Every structure is written in C-alpha cells, then in structure tokens.
Amino acid sequence: MITQWEYVKLNAGTNMPLGDFLTRLGAEGWEVVTMAFADKTIGLNQVMIVAKRECESPSPPTELEPEWHDDPTGRFDKRYWDGRGWSAHVGTVGPPKTTAIDPPTMLPPTEL
C-alpha cells in the first residue's frame, strides 16, 4: 500500500510569530518538510515553509480481493485495491483508457 501525501507551501514575513502557527500546523497533522529564509531587501525578510500530511485513506471496498474498483476519492474512474489497501494506481475508463500513478496533492501557496 502506498501512502499518499498532500503538500502546502506557506509564505510569511519573519516579523510574524511563527511558533503559534507551527503549533497549529502540527495539531492539524501537518509536518514541516523544509523552511527557507530570504532577505529580499533590508527590513523585508521572508520565510517559506513546505509542509506535508498524510491523506486519509478511504474505506475498503466490499470485496477485498485485489482488483480495480470505482475510485473512492472521486478523482479518477478506477483505483486498484491490492488486497490490503488502496494503491496509487489509478485509471480512467476513457476514451482513451489510461492508467497512471496518483500524484501527491499540492495545495495552492498561502500567504500568512
């Protein structure tokens, strides 16, 4: 089973108290992946934070044998159940019929 993640990029001025914000992110299940600081001009510093959290796995199908089922997330037509969990293997019924790997979700950048 493949773990799916969603990501978010956050931008803020370094004059903001980041401790409370980072605590809230952690309480909501977000894990900071990286932080970068930039001195754009004198007195206008910026911090960029990239965070991730695990996507909640949908309920299992009624038939637990490995096979393709309707995608419980609704993002694709079909998703493969590997017998233990939903995989990242997805497909469309078409036309044209296609299969792919469900990429991580990237939320739009947010200004703090």
Disulfide bonds with the S-S distance in Angstrom:
none
